[in-house]
Amino acid sequence: MNKSKEEIEFGILESKGKALLDREIMETFLSAVHERPQAQEIAKNLVNTYTGVGRILGREMDDLKVIEGVTDSAVAMIMCVKETLERVLREKLKSEPIMDLQGLVKYLNVSIGHSERECVKILYLNKRRQLIGEESYIGEMEKAPVYIKEIIRKALIKNATLVIMSHNHPGGRLEPSEEDQEVTKSLAAACSTVSVRLFDHIVITSGGYFSFRGNVQKSIRVKLRDCK
């Protein structure tokens, strides 16, 4: 049963939003661009299609548009909400040195962790380990392109001293594949030729992460631990 607008607003103020159902959260956002009955219908269809707000925010525009009732305005609002969440986390990475993985993993989880397509995100850091730039590459469901020459070129343009590679596994499997290991070796070797270090390669999912730096395997032979 749908609650009235006043009931939802009371629930938000009373619990700081924690008492709201996923459908009610989406309905509240979508009410900014649609009349309430239409916002309710779109929110219901979104929640029935994807389990959890994270999975909704993790969809690409084309994926959202095929859901019944979803309009360009609704997609724009969803993209705006996601970008807001990313900016909050990104701002901290820009202003403070990345000394551990906690804040970085939170950012990557919001950015690519819930996507059903494999995405690669490259982060560029300065010598103080602060984020100075990033690039994203979206693949077709299970495989994303990795353009090593382009990554190196942009690292030089941005005067980056460290590079972090990250990509998601849409299926939820955290263990890196042989291809992941080979890409890590190739990128680390390419970085070393221009005095740039591969700081880490992080595999991210909606439920966890794998850090090559924290789990260096002898078979990979990538000296990520040497990056201090």
Order of alpha helices (4+ residues) and beta strands (2+ residues): alpha-alpha-alpha-alpha-alpha-alpha-alpha-beta-beta-alpha-beta-alpha-beta-beta
